[in-house]
Amino acid sequence: MPPGAPDFTIGSMIDLFTQGKVFSAFNWLAVGLFMIPPELEGKVMAVPHPKFVFPDGEKKVIGAMGGQPWVINAFNDDDHMRACIDFLKWWYQDDTQAEFVSKGGLPWSKKGVEAEGFEDLKPYTRAFKYMLEEGRSRDFWHLPEYAELLAIQQEAYSAYASGQVNDPKLVLDYIAGRQQKILFDKGRTQTAPPQELLNLTLS
């Protein structure tokens, strides 16, 4: 990997790849269109995540489903709220989505993913569809507990960034233990967090 790799951003990865400075890059498929400028068309392929070996020995592909939510301010006045709602109704029409996808966007619906010819639209659409198949993606972004999980990360990362904690492994273990406890308590996993992780403190 080139120097400075630990600090690369999504934009850095796009630049390094499109400028021919790296052989491959691991990035969100949502930026697939930017990874393949006209001069690289026909020269790039996109592949699914590699398989991981889980504690029970099973080998499978697991990816985190990406995406961002629409956020509409509840304090909008009536005119602005109407404009927001009208836009969303337009955005989710089949014709609007078909046009968006044809130009490199990713569909929001199962119907869009299963549309005839979708897999061949772009080099990354086949991998995108494959990763959405049963058992290959985890949509933790939309868990009701997401805000709780995020709050734990924010607390721990802030402690590290401010110098309150100087051990990055401690920070990650602290996050893992508490997030696992939330998921276990809510019945989303059968694996309880190790007590030694729950005993950690950010000090």
Number of C-alpha atoms within 10 A of each C-alpha: 10 9 7 7 10 8 7 13 11 12 13 12 19 19 15 17 17 19 11 10 12 13 9 15 15 12 14 13 18 15 16 19 16 14 23 20 11 9 8 12 12 10 8 12 13 17 14 17 15 11 13 12 11 9 7 6 8 9 12 13 14 17 16 14 16 14 12 7 7 8 7 11 10 7 8 11 9 9 8 13 15 12 11 17 12 11 11 12 11 13 13 14 10 13 11 12 19 17 11 14 19 13 12 17 18 23 19 12 11 10 10 15 19 12 11 10 11 18 17 10 14 22 19 24 24 19 17 20 16 15 21 18 9 8 11 17 16 16 12 13 17 14 13 10 14 14 12 13 21 13 13 16 19 12 13 21 18 14 16 18 10 9 11 13 17 14 12 12 9 18 22 14 17 21 24 18 19 21 22 21 22 18 19 15 12 12 10 12 12 11 11 13 17 13 10 10 18 17 10 15 12 14 12
